[in-house]
Amino acid sequence: MQDFSYITQSHPAYVEGLYQQYAKDPQSVDPEFRKFFEGFDFAVSTGAPAAPALNGKAPGALDKEFAVYQLILAYRKKGHLVAKTNPIRERKDRHANLDLKYFGLSESDLSTEFEAGRFINLGRATLQSIVAFLKKVYTGSIGIEFTYINDQEQLDWMTKAVETDLQQPVPLDQKRRIMEKLNEGVIFEKFLHTKYIGQKRFGLEGGESTIPAMDAIIHTAAENDVQEVVIGMAHRGRLNILANIMGKTYEQIFSEFEGQVPTDSTMGSGDVKYHLGFRGEYTNGGEKKVNLQLCPNPSHLEVVDPVVAGFSRSKADILYDSDFDKILPILIHGDAAVAGQGVIYELLQMWNLRGYYVGGTLHFVINNQIGFTTDFDDARSADYCTSIASMVKAPVLHVNGDDAEAVVKASTLATLFRQKFNKDIFLDMVCYRRHGHNEGDEPKFTQPQLYALIDKHPDPREVYTQYLLANGEADAKDLAKEMEKQFWDELQKRLDEIKQHPKPYTFQKPELEWQALRKAQPADFEQSPDTAIAEEQFRALFKGIMQWPAEFKPLKKVEKLLQDKIKLFETEGKVDWATGELLAYGSLLVEQKDVRLSGEDVKRGTFSHRHAVIYDENTNAEYNRLGHLQDNQGAFRIYNSLLSEFAVLGFEFGYALGSPNALVLWEAQYGDFVNGAQTVIDQYVTSAEQKWTTQNGMVMLLPHGYEGGGPDHSSARMERFLQSCAEYNMVVTNITTSANFFHALRRQLTWPFRKPMVNFAPKANLRHPGSYSTMDEFLKGGFREVLDDSFVKKADVKKVLLCSGKIYFELLERQQKDKRRDVAVVRLEQLYPLPYRQLEALYKQYAKATWFWVQEEPLNMGAASFLQMNLKGIPFGVISRQASASTATGYGKVHNKEQAEIIDTAFNI
């Protein structure tokens, strides 16, 4: 919305002139002017009494009307800046400038009637009535930001919803529901505060209106086609939502407070009670049921957000035929976190991208105006913690957490908007935190004045009770008294520990598939399962990925590249790396399993090797090479991602969480960039099974290898992953042949359990002849954890060079060049779980040999320290670069010298 004050205050006649211009050509004037003149013409055409003349007989009349119109627009745009949304303290003056003087109006105009009242459905009305209406709508308990929306339909819908729908009175049955949910929320906190004095629970006190809000969201969702709600949130209020929204019994929550280990715990450590996930079922009392999922989360705030989004997308694709109206993601944020965590920006930027669209997310902010001990003045530069919403034109409803009815109205509106437009929307519930960051923390150390106010402030249930008693009809007053008694009776029952019965739950298809899997055992990793395919299938798949429609004209360079792959197979019987990868995907697709691959350049591949999607050189049309293998096959979903690691990796982890029978992969542009997603790796990939008994089969492809690319294009930091390896939590590979890569990918869905896999993928070696495999290698056996040296006789070997990945080919080249049959080069294709028995058997076979681990990485990086700690019983030395603070040199000559020294040392030591 533009500011036209310069017109109405400085150039009164200009509006008259603009009208004349509009009369000749409506499209020639600004849309806001056009809207005004259209409304004004309508008033005149309907013969409204005392309509101002437009023929010059009443100079200034049109100008005054436009001033009132501008006042209306200003309230829509800036009324939220003065809305009474803060229940504890005065709002900061953010210079809304809504006084009449800013529009060329004065108190003398208050009794004058204006046609502009029609723009807010008042008809011809006095300025006093217009101002009163605008203040009621835009400066009460709800303040709304929405005028930056460009889509006119959304803008009109929101305007009507705010100015009409939100103004309707709350019926008695809804008042009862609000009071019930407030009671439940407050009872829960009071009970825990009584029973578990001083224990951390990150209570909801001060923000109890969250409970009726969530209830209203889910109820509205159920009435508008939603069949599943997926919730992600941090710890504040989590236990309350588990109890009063998700249906987790007090008994279950108490057992966690008392430190009891659940019987189905994995071999790992578990997690604290306010991080655990849960699933439940909501029914509206009729036939409509909604599946509820609360995702587990760590203490790293907001990392759960992309996981929720990915999980929701997975469920939409698998269960609801990609109908996003059927599944609603809700993210419950803290104000400091939503303002401070960059993953929020990344995720918002993804909302309308094809690969990551979830039909809109409802963001609910429990805004307690403080982050641990940091006041909001030190927590953000923006006016609001939600200011980032304007980036994607998502509306924001700021609402006073003490006004439970306003909170419920805003929650209902937000849900309807999401369902109508499948777009993100934010609800910022401004409240407070009764205690410190946790219940044992003293908040007066840092905010003594604020907490002096909070100490005297009644909770939202008390506020609502008093409101009903003071303002309600007779029935509402009786309701308040009845619910007050019920509140204390219910609290006493909880204190007496009356047992609840867990609510019934119907398992979904993916959940049943997860239940059909089992936990991994150590024996599972001694030898990989058979993942071979039949020759007939191999040839059919190869043919399928090497053809395209007759009318499709691929770029000549791409066509030649594919023809070279066909020629390689037909003349030498070999399959290169990229083809082996696509064959793995294709073999799963024809088994009715889905494959999803995303990353910054995955369609082509960063190193121009994959070409899973090719483009018509004339039309730029896409052709998915894996989308047409047979009539009935799984879906191959491949997406070039935005330039994000954190949010995208979290999304893919969540997607893999949605189904055990989809192969989900994320490829880093360079493995070095994976450190941008380190939070997801630490909090989910490496530890989710141990913390939350949550298996996941996601694959991470991390290009890795020292080729003179410098410190940001060499290392995916293998040592960081290996340091996190324990309790069979994931699989770490560094594969050198296309067939072994094929088997590794198929193994992910062949195992009777799921484990994340991290593969340190080749770069230049994608085209190395040594990485090619024969057809027979795809037709028998499975993944090979260790590849022995077939060039030597074991009895003649005096030295074994154990290595992994790219450096194998350089060691092999020197061995072959010098015909060193006394030196064996053994490849370790899987670093974790370490194939110890296979290595031990080789150690015995190479009875006369001295062993060395050879790596490109500096001594303090790579696998050296991991192997020194874990490869007991096999004495070995280490050959590597010197320990370094940086992963690699940026100077080509230095790199070449270092690399040559490693190879020379390996053969001459």
URRA-V266335 format. One record per pair of residues at least 24 apart in sequence whose C-alpha atoms are under 8 Angstrom apart, sorted by sequence separation. I is the first residue (numbers start at 1). GAP is how many residues later the second one is. D is the distance in whole Angstrom. If there is no record, write none. Layout:
# URRA-V266335
I_GAP_D + I_GAP_D
This chain:
# URRA-V266335
74_24_7 + 185_24_8 + 275_24_7 + 731_24_7 + 733_24_7 + 735_24_7 + 797_24_7 + 798_24_5 + 799_24_5 + 800_24_5 + 801_24_5 + 802_24_5 + 803_24_5 + 804_24_5 + 805_24_7 + 851_24_7 + 852_24_5 + 853_24_6 + 854_24_6 + 855_24_6 + 856_24_6 + 857_24_6 + 858_24_5 + 859_24_5 + 860_24_7 + 137_25_7 + 730_25_5 + 731_25_6 + 732_25_6 + 733_25_6 + 734_25_6 + 735_25_7 + 796_25_7 + 797_25_4 + 798_25_6 + 799_25_6 + 800_25_6 + 801_25_6 + 802_25_6 + 803_25_6 + 804_25_6 + 851_25_5 + 852_25_5 + 853_25_5 + 854_25_5 + 855_25_5 + 856_25_6 + 858_25_5 + 859_25_8 + 137_26_6 + 182_26_6 + 185_26_6 + 305_26_7 + 729_26_7 + 730_26_5 + 731_26_5 + 732_26_5 + 733_26_5 + 734_26_5 + 735_26_7 + 736_26_8 + 796_26_6 + 797_26_5 + 800_26_7 + 802_26_7 + 850_26_7 + 851_26_7 + 852_26_6 + 853_26_6 + 854_26_6 + 855_26_8 + 858_26_6 + 861_26_8 + 879_26_7 + 71_27_7 + 182_27_6 + 338_27_8 + 650_27_8 + 729_27_8 + 730_27_6 + 731_27_6 + 732_27_6 + 733_27_6 + 734_27_6 + 735_27_8 + 797_27_6 + 852_27_7 + 879_27_7 + 399_28_7 + 401_28_5 + 582_28_8 + 645_28_7 + 649_28_7 + 674_28_8 + 730_28_8 + 732_28_8 + 793_28_7 + 71_29_8 + 182_29_7 + 211_29_8 + 329_29_8 + 394_29_7 + 395_29_8 + 396_29_6 + 397_29_6 + 398_29_6 + 399_29_6 + 400_29_6 + 401_29_5 + 402_29_7 + 645_29_7 + 792_29_5 + 858_29_7 + 2_30_8 + 36_30_7 + 137_30_7 + 181_30_6 + 182_30_6 + 211_30_7 + 215_30_7 + 248_30_8 + 331_30_7 + 333_30_7 + 335_30_6 + 394_30_6 + 395_30_5 + 396_30_5 + 397_30_5 + 398_30_5 + 399_30_5 + 400_30_5 + 401_30_5 + 582_30_7 + 646_30_6 + 647_30_8 + 650_30_6 + 671_30_8 + 672_30_8 + 791_30_7 + 792_30_7 + 857_30_7 + 858_30_8 + 1_31_7 + 181_31_5 + 214_31_7 + 302_31_7 + 328_31_8 + 329_31_8 + 330_31_6 + 331_31_6 + 332_31_6 + 333_31_6 + 334_31_6 + 335_31_6 + 336_31_8 + 394_31_5 + 395_31_6 + 396_31_6 + 397_31_6 + 398_31_6 + 399_31_6 + 400_31_7 + 578_31_6 + 579_31_8 + 645_31_6 + 646_31_4 + 649_31_7 + 653_31_8 + 671_31_4 + 672_31_8 + 792_31_8 + 843_31_7 + 857_31_8 + 71_32_7 + 204_32_6 + 246_32_7 + 248_32_8 + 328_32_8 + 329_32_5 + 330_32_5 + 331_32_5 + 332_32_5 + 333_32_5 + 334_32_5 + 335_32_5 + 394_32_7 + 396_32_7 + 398_32_7 + 578_32_5 + 645_32_5 + 646_32_7 + 653_32_7 + 666_32_8 + 668_32_8 + 670_32_6 + 671_32_5 + 672_32_8 + 792_32_6 + 831_32_8 + 36_33_7 + 70_33_7 + 202_33_6 + 203_33_6 + 204_33_4 + 211_33_7 + 246_33_7 + 247_33_6 + 328_33_7 + 329_33_6 + 330_33_6 + 331_33_6 + 332_33_6 + 333_33_6 + 334_33_6 + 335_33_7 + 336_33_8 + 646_33_7 + 664_33_7 + 665_33_6 + 666_33_6 + 667_33_6 + 668_33_6 + 669_33_8 + 670_33_5 + 671_33_6 + 737_33_7 + 738_33_6 + 739_33_8 + 791_33_8 + 840_33_8 + 178_34_5 + 181_34_8 + 201_34_8 + 202_34_5 + 203_34_5 + 211_34_7 + 246_34_5 + 247_34_8 + 324_34_6 + 325_34_7 + 328_34_8 + 330_34_7 + 332_34_7 + 334_34_8 + 335_34_7 + 336_34_7 + 337_34_8 + 646_34_7 + 663_34_7 + 664_34_5 + 665_34_5 + 666_34_5 + 667_34_5 + 668_34_5 + 669_34_7 + 670_34_7 + 737_34_4 + 738_34_6 + 739_34_6 + 840_34_7 + 68_35_7 + 177_35_8 + 201_35_8 + 202_35_6 + 203_35_8 + 239_35_6 + 246_35_7 + 302_35_7 + 324_35_5 + 335_35_7 + 336_35_5 + 603_35_7 + 663_35_7 + 664_35_6 + 665_35_6 + 666_35_6 + 667_35_6 + 668_35_7 + 736_35_6 + 737_35_6 + 738_35_6 + 739_35_8 + 743_35_8 + 747_35_8 + 789_35_6 + 836_35_7 + 67_36_6 + 202_36_8 + 203_36_8 + 204_36_7 + 238_36_6 + 242_36_7 + 246_36_8 + 301_36_6 + 302_36_7 + 335_36_7 + 389_36_8 + 602_36_7 + 603_36_7 + 660_36_7 + 663_36_8 + 665_36_7 + 737_36_6 + 742_36_8 + 747_36_7 + 789_36_6 + 67_37_7 + 203_37_8 + 306_37_8 + 389_37_7 + 542_37_8 + 545_37_8 + 602_37_7 + 603_37_6 + 657_37_8 + 660_37_7 + 788_37_7 + 789_37_6 + 16_38_8 + 67_38_7 + 201_38_7 + 602_38_6 + 657_38_7 + 686_38_7 + 739_38_6 + 744_38_8 + 788_38_5 + 235_39_5 + 302_39_7 + 305_39_8 + 340_39_7 + 590_39_7 + 595_39_7 + 596_39_8 + 601_39_5 + 657_39_6 + 673_39_8 + 686_39_7 + 690_39_8 + 739_39_6 + 743_39_5 + 744_39_6 + 770_39_7 + 787_39_6 + 788_39_6 + 64_40_8 + 235_40_7 + 301_40_8 + 303_40_7 + 336_40_7 + 339_40_7 + 340_40_7 + 386_40_7 + 586_40_6 + 590_40_7 + 592_40_7 + 593_40_7 + 594_40_5 + 595_40_6 + 596_40_6 + 597_40_6 + 598_40_6 + 599_40_7 + 600_40_5 + 601_40_7 + 656_40_6 + 657_40_8 + 672_40_6 + 689_40_7 + 743_40_5 + 786_40_7 + 787_40_5 + 64_41_8 + 234_41_7 + 302_41_7 + 306_41_6 + 339_41_6 + 348_41_8 + 542_41_7 + 585_41_8 + 592_41_5 + 593_41_5 + 594_41_5 + 595_41_5 + 596_41_5 + 597_41_5 + 598_41_5 + 599_41_5 + 600_41_5 + 656_41_6 + 672_41_6 + 675_41_8 + 765_41_7 + 786_41_6 + 787_41_7 + 302_42_7 + 305_42_8 + 316_42_8 + 386_42_7 + 541_42_6 + 590_42_7 + 591_42_7 + 592_42_4 + 593_42_7 + 594_42_6 + 595_42_6 + 596_42_6 + 597_42_7 + 598_42_6 + 599_42_5 + 600_42_6 + 656_42_6 + 671_42_7 + 672_42_7 + 674_42_7 + 687_42_7 + 718_42_8 + 740_42_8 + 741_42_8 + 786_42_5 + 787_42_7 + 120_43_7 + 313_43_7 + 336_43_6 + 345_43_7 + 349_43_7 + 586_43_7 + 590_43_5 + 591_43_7 + 594_43_8 + 598_43_6 + 599_43_8 + 600_43_6 + 653_43_7 + 670_43_6 + 671_43_8 + 672_43_5 + 673_43_7 + 686_43_6 + 740_43_5 + 762_43_7 + 785_43_6 + 786_43_6 + 856_43_7 + 313_44_7 + 336_44_8 + 348_44_7 + 582_44_8 + 589_44_5 + 590_44_6 + 600_44_8 + 670_44_8 + 671_44_6 + 672_44_4 + 686_44_7 + 716_44_7 + 740_44_7 + 762_44_7 + 785_44_5 + 786_44_7 + 313_45_5 + 538_45_8 + 541_45_6 + 589_45_4 + 653_45_6 + 671_45_4 + 672_45_7 + 685_45_8 + 760_45_8 + 784_45_7 + 785_45_5 + 16_46_7 + 68_46_8 + 246_46_7 + 310_46_7 + 312_46_7 + 339_46_5 + 541_46_7 + 588_46_8 + 589_46_7 + 652_46_7 + 670_46_8 + 671_46_8 + 800_46_8 + 856_46_7 + 13_47_7 + 15_47_7 + 16_47_7 + 69_47_6 + 309_47_8 + 338_47_6 + 339_47_7 + 589_47_7 + 12_48_7 + 15_48_6 + 68_48_6 + 72_48_8 + 246_48_8 + 338_48_7 + 798_48_8 + 807_48_7 + 854_48_8 + 65_49_6 + 309_49_7 + 336_49_7 + 339_49_8 + 599_49_8 + 786_49_7 + 797_49_7 + 799_49_8 + 800_49_6 + 802_49_7 + 807_49_7 + 13_50_8 + 65_50_7 + 66_50_8 + 69_50_8 + 335_50_6 + 537_50_8 + 785_50_7 + 795_50_8 + 798_50_6 + 799_50_5 + 800_50_6 + 801_50_6 + 802_50_6 + 803_50_6 + 12_51_6 + 15_51_8 + 65_51_6 + 189_51_7 + 335_51_8 + 697_51_6 + 794_51_7 + 795_51_7 + 797_51_7 + 798_51_4 + 799_51_5 + 800_51_5 + 801_51_5 + 802_51_5 + 803_51_5 + 804_51_7 + 188_52_7 + 362_52_7 + 697_52_8 + 786_52_7 + 794_52_5 + 795_52_7 + 797_52_6 + 798_52_6 + 799_52_6 + 800_52_6 + 801_52_6 + 802_52_6 + 803_52_6 + 854_52_7 + 362_53_7 + 786_53_8 + 795_53_7 + 799_53_8 + 801_53_6 + 533_54_8 + 598_54_8 + 852_54_8 + 8_55_6 + 83_55_7 + 84_55_6 + 85_55_7 + 185_55_6 + 188_55_8 + 8_56_8 + 79_56_8 + 83_56_4 + 84_56_5 + 85_56_5 + 362_56_7 + 404_56_7 + 558_56_8 + 700_56_8 + 702_56_7 + 704_56_5 + 82_57_6 + 83_57_5 + 84_57_5 + 85_57_6 + 361_57_7 + 402_57_8 + 403_57_7 + 697_57_5 + 698_57_7 + 699_57_6 + 700_57_6 + 701_57_6 + 702_57_6 + 703_57_6 + 704_57_6 + 705_57_7 + 8_58_7 + 80_58_6 + 81_58_8 + 83_58_6 + 84_58_7 + 85_58_7 + 360_58_6 + 402_58_5 + 695_58_8 + 696_58_5 + 697_58_5 + 698_58_5 + 699_58_5 + 700_58_5 + 701_58_5 + 702_58_5 + 703_58_4 + 704_58_6 + 705_58_7 + 8_59_6 + 68_59_8 + 75_59_7 + 79_59_5 + 80_59_6 + 83_59_6 + 84_59_8 + 185_59_7 + 359_59_8 + 401_59_7 + 695_59_6 + 696_59_5 + 697_59_5 + 698_59_6 + 699_59_6 + 700_59_6 + 701_59_6 + 702_59_5 + 703_59_5 + 704_59_7 + 75_60_8 + 79_60_5 + 83_60_5 + 184_60_7 + 403_60_8 + 404_60_7 + 554_60_7 + 555_60_7 + 695_60_6 + 696_60_6 + 697_60_7 + 699_60_8 + 701_60_6 + 703_60_6 + 82_61_8 + 229_61_7 + 231_61_8 + 363_61_7 + 365_61_8 + 367_61_6 + 369_61_7 + 402_61_7 + 403_61_7 + 554_61_6 + 555_61_6 + 5_62_8 + 72_62_7 + 76_62_7 + 80_62_7 + 81_62_7 + 222_62_7 + 227_62_7 + 228_62_5 + 229_62_6 + 230_62_6 + 231_62_6 + 232_62_6 + 233_62_8 + 360_62_5 + 361_62_7 + 362_62_6 + 363_62_6 + 364_62_6 + 365_62_6 + 366_62_7 + 367_62_6 + 368_62_6 + 369_62_7 + 402_62_8 + 553_62_8 + 554_62_5 + 555_62_5 + 75_63_6 + 80_63_4 + 181_63_8 + 227_63_5 + 228_63_4 + 229_63_5 + 230_63_5 + 231_63_5 + 232_63_6 + 234_63_7 + 359_63_4 + 360_63_4 + 361_63_5 + 362_63_5 + 363_63_5 + 364_63_5 + 365_63_5 + 366_63_6 + 367_63_5 + 368_63_5 + 369_63_6 + 373_63_8 + 553_63_5 + 554_63_6 + 606_63_6 + 51_64_7 + 79_64_7 + 80_64_5 + 218_64_8 + 226_64_7 + 227_64_6 + 228_64_6 + 229_64_6 + 230_64_6 + 231_64_6 + 232_64_8 + 233_64_7 + 234_64_8 + 235_64_8 + 359_64_6 + 360_64_4 + 361_64_7 + 362_64_6 + 363_64_6 + 364_64_6 + 365_64_6 + 366_64_7 + 367_64_6 + 368_64_4 + 372_64_7 + 373_64_7 + 552_64_6 + 553_64_6 + 606_64_8 + 5_65_8 + 79_65_7 + 80_65_7 + 219_65_6 + 223_65_8 + 228_65_8 + 230_65_7 + 232_65_8 + 234_65_7 + 359_65_8 + 360_65_8 + 362_65_8 + 364_65_7 + 366_65_7 + 367_65_7 + 368_65_5 + 372_65_5 + 553_65_7 + 602_65_7 + 4_66_7 + 222_66_6 + 371_66_8 + 596_66_7 + 78_67_8 + 222_67_7 + 234_67_6 + 594_67_7 + 595_67_6 + 596_67_6 + 597_67_6 + 598_67_7 + 599_67_6 + 600_67_8 + 76_68_8 + 77_68_7 + 222_68_6 + 234_68_7 + 593_68_6 + 594_68_5 + 595_68_5 + 596_68_5 + 597_68_5 + 598_68_5 + 599_68_5 + 600_68_7 + 601_68_7 + 76_69_8 + 77_69_7 + 233_69_7 + 593_69_6 + 594_69_6 + 595_69_6 + 596_69_6 + 597_69_6 + 598_69_6 + 599_69_6 + 600_69_6 + 735_69_8 + 736_69_6 + 77_70_6 + 373_70_7 + 593_70_8 + 595_70_8 + 597_70_8 + 599_70_7 + 686_70_8 + 734_70_6 + 735_70_6 + 736_70_7 + 76_71_7 + 233_71_7 + 685_71_7 + 734_71_5 + 1_72_8 + 43_72_7 + 202_72_8 + 218_72_8 + 232_72_6 + 233_72_8 + 351_72_8 + 201_73_7 + 232_73_6 + 351_73_7 + 373_73_6 + 373_74_8 + 40_75_7 + 548_75_8 + 1_76_8 + 40_76_8 + 232_76_6 + 231_77_7 + 548_77_7 + 230_78_7 + 547_78_8 + 39_79_8 + 546_79_8 + 39_80_7 + 545_80_5 + 544_81_8 + 545_81_6 + 230_82_7 + 544_82_8 + 544_84_7 + 545_84_7 + 823_84_8 + 544_85_5 + 663_85_7 + 663_86_7 + 662_87_8 + 541_88_7 + 661_88_6 + 660_89_8 + 671_89_8 + 814_89_8 + 811_92_6 + 736_93_7 + 810_93_7 + 9_94_7 + 325_94_6 + 660_94_7 + 734_94_8 + 735_94_5 + 8_95_7 + 9_95_6 + 734_95_5 + 735_95_7 + 8_96_7 + 733_96_6 + 734_96_6 + 5_97_7 + 230_97_7 + 232_97_8 + 325_97_7 + 733_97_4 + 734_97_7 + 5_98_6 + 228_98_6 + 229_98_6 + 230_98_6 + 231_98_6 + 232_98_6 + 233_98_6 + 234_98_7 + 236_98_8 + 324_98_8 + 732_98_6 + 733_98_6 + 226_99_6 + 227_99_5 + 228_99_5 + 229_99_5 + 230_99_5 + 231_99_5 + 232_99_5 + 233_99_5 + 234_99_7 + 731_99_8 + 732_99_6 + 733_99_7 + 225_100_6 + 226_100_4 + 227_100_6 + 228_100_6 + 229_100_6 + 230_100_6 + 231_100_6 + 232_100_6 + 233_100_6 + 234_100_8 + 705_100_8 + 731_100_8 + 732_100_5 + 225_101_6 + 226_101_5 + 229_101_7 + 231_101_7 + 705_101_6 + 731_101_5 + 732_101_7 + 226_102_7 + 730_102_7 + 731_102_6 + 730_103_8 + 728_104_8 + 728_105_6 + 801_105_7 + 221_107_8 + 725_107_7 + 722_109_8 + 722_110_7 + 722_141_7 + 715_142_8 + 719_142_5 + 718_143_7 + 719_143_5 + 723_143_7 + 717_144_7 + 718_144_5 + 719_144_6 + 722_144_6 + 514_145_7 + 717_145_7 + 718_145_7 + 1_146_7 + 513_146_8 + 514_146_6 + 719_146_8 + 1_147_7 + 513_147_7 + 719_147_7 + 510_148_7 + 511_148_8 + 513_148_8 + 510_149_5 + 510_150_7 + 706_150_7 + 705_151_8 + 706_151_8 + 210_156_7 + 607_156_7 + 581_157_7 + 607_157_8 + 609_157_7 + 580_158_5 + 584_158_5 + 588_158_7 + 207_159_7 + 579_159_8 + 580_159_6 + 583_159_7 + 584_159_7 + 577_160_7 + 578_160_7 + 581_160_7 + 585_160_8 + 207_161_7 + 577_161_4 + 580_161_7 + 581_161_6 + 584_161_6 + 585_161_8 + 206_162_8 + 576_162_6 + 577_162_8 + 580_162_6 + 584_162_6 + 575_163_7 + 577_164_8 + 715_172_6 + 714_173_7 + 715_173_8 + 714_174_7 + 711_175_6 + 712_175_8 + 711_176_5 + 712_176_8 + 711_177_4 + 710_178_6 + 711_178_6 + 710_179_5 + 711_179_6 + 710_180_4 + 708_181_7 + 709_181_7 + 710_181_7 + 706_182_8 + 708_182_7 + 708_183_7 + 709_183_8 + 708_184_5 + 708_187_6 + 578_188_7 + 707_188_8 + 708_188_7 + 577_189_6 + 319_190_8 + 576_190_8 + 577_190_7 + 576_191_7 + 209_192_6 + 212_192_8 + 216_192_6 + 220_192_6 + 224_192_8 + 209_193_7 + 576_193_8 + 207_194_6 + 213_194_6 + 217_194_6 + 221_194_6 + 577_194_6 + 206_195_8 + 209_195_6 + 213_195_5 + 216_195_6 + 217_195_6 + 220_195_7 + 221_195_8 + 224_195_7 + 576_195_7 + 577_195_6 + 212_196_7 + 216_196_6 + 220_196_7 + 576_196_5 + 214_197_8 + 217_197_8 + 575_197_5 + 576_197_7 + 209_198_7 + 213_198_6 + 217_198_6 + 221_198_8 + 574_198_6 + 575_198_5 + 574_199_5 + 575_199_6 + 574_200_4 + 575_200_7 + 573_201_6 + 574_201_6 + 573_202_6 + 522_206_8 + 520_208_8 + 532_211_7 + 531_212_6 + 531_215_6 + 531_216_6 + 529_218_7 + 528_219_8 + 531_219_7 + 529_221_7 + 281_222_8 + 529_222_7 + 280_223_8 + 281_223_8 + 207_224_6 + 281_224_6 + 206_225_6 + 207_225_6 + 280_225_6 + 281_225_8 + 178_226_7 + 206_226_5 + 207_226_7 + 178_227_7 + 205_227_8 + 206_227_5 + 205_228_6 + 206_228_5 + 204_229_7 + 205_229_5 + 175_230_8 + 178_230_8 + 205_230_8 + 520_232_8 + 519_233_8 + 520_233_6 + 518_234_6 + 519_234_6 + 170_235_7 + 202_235_7 + 203_235_7 + 517_235_5 + 518_235_5 + 202_236_5 + 203_236_8 + 517_236_5 + 201_237_7 + 202_237_7 + 200_238_5 + 201_238_7 + 200_239_5 + 199_240_6 + 200_240_7 + 538_240_8 + 198_241_6 + 199_241_7 + 538_241_8 + 148_242_7 + 198_242_5 + 150_243_8 + 166_243_6 + 355_243_8 + 149_244_5 + 166_244_8 + 535_244_6 + 148_245_6 + 149_245_7 + 533_245_7 + 534_245_6 + 149_246_8 + 532_246_6 + 533_246_5 + 146_247_8 + 166_247_8 + 532_247_5 + 533_247_7 + 146_248_7 + 251_248_7 + 532_248_5 + 146_249_5 + 250_249_8 + 251_249_7 + 531_249_8 + 532_249_6 + 145_250_6 + 146_250_7 + 250_250_7 + 530_250_8 + 531_250_6 + 532_250_6 + 144_251_7 + 145_251_5 + 208_251_8 + 209_251_7 + 249_251_6 + 530_251_5 + 531_251_5 + 144_252_6 + 145_252_6 + 161_252_7 + 208_252_6 + 249_252_7 + 529_252_8 + 530_252_5 + 531_252_8 + 144_253_5 + 206_253_6 + 207_253_8 + 208_253_8 + 249_253_6 + 529_253_6 + 530_253_8 + 143_254_6 + 144_254_6 + 205_254_7 + 206_254_7 + 248_254_7 + 528_254_6 + 529_254_8 + 142_255_7 + 143_255_5 + 247_255_7 + 248_255_8 + 528_255_6 + 142_256_6 + 143_256_6 + 247_256_7 + 528_256_7 + 142_257_4 + 527_257_8 + 528_257_8 + 141_258_6 + 142_258_7 + 527_258_8 + 141_259_5 + 158_259_8 + 141_262_7 + 142_264_7 + 141_265_6 + 154_267_7 + 142_268_8 + 186_275_7 + 182_278_7 + 183_278_7 + 182_279_6 + 179_282_7 + 355_283_8 + 355_284_5 + 179_285_8 + 354_285_8 + 355_285_8 + 179_286_8 + 355_286_7 + 94_289_8 + 350_292_7 + 356_295_8 + 346_298_7 + 183_300_8 + 187_300_7 + 191_300_7 + 195_300_8 + 346_300_8 + 347_300_6 + 175_301_8 + 179_301_8 + 346_301_6 + 347_301_8 + 172_303_8 + 176_303_7 + 180_303_7 + 184_303_8 + 187_303_8 + 191_303_7 + 343_303_7 + 172_304_7 + 179_304_7 + 183_304_6 + 187_304_6 + 191_304_7 + 343_304_6 + 525_308_7 + 526_309_6 + 525_310_7 + 526_311_7 + 526_312_8 + 85_313_7 + 87_313_6 + 85_314_5 + 86_314_6 + 87_314_7 + 85_315_4 + 86_315_8 + 87_315_6 + 84_316_7 + 85_316_8 + 80_318_7 + 310_340_7 + 311_340_7 + 314_340_8 + 315_340_8 + 306_341_5 + 310_341_4 + 314_341_5 + 318_341_8 + 306_342_7 + 309_342_6 + 310_342_6 + 311_342_8 + 312_342_8 + 313_342_7 + 314_342_7 + 87_343_7 + 88_343_8 + 307_343_5 + 308_343_7 + 310_343_7 + 311_343_4 + 312_343_7 + 315_343_6 + 86_344_6 + 87_344_6 + 88_344_7 + 303_344_8 + 306_344_5 + 307_344_5 + 310_344_4 + 311_344_4 + 314_344_5 + 315_344_8 + 85_345_6 + 86_345_7 + 87_345_8 + 305_345_8 + 306_345_5 + 307_345_7 + 309_345_7 + 310_345_4 + 311_345_7 + 314_345_7 + 304_346_8 + 307_346_6 + 308_346_6 + 309_346_8 + 310_346_8 + 311_346_6 + 312_346_8 + 303_347_7 + 307_347_4 + 311_347_5 + 306_348_7 + 307_348_7 + 310_348_8 + 89_361_8 + 88_362_8 + 88_365_7 + 88_366_7 + 88_369_8 + 303_376_7 + 303_377_7 + 300_379_8 + 300_383_8 + 298_385_6 + 296_396_7 + 277_415_8 + 276_416_7 + 270_420_6 + 271_420_5 + 268_421_7 + 269_421_6 + 270_421_4 + 271_421_7 + 268_422_4 + 269_422_6 + 270_422_6 + 266_423_7 + 267_423_7 + 268_423_6 + 270_423_8 + 266_424_6 + 265_427_8 + 266_427_6 + 265_428_6 + 268_459_7 + 267_460_7
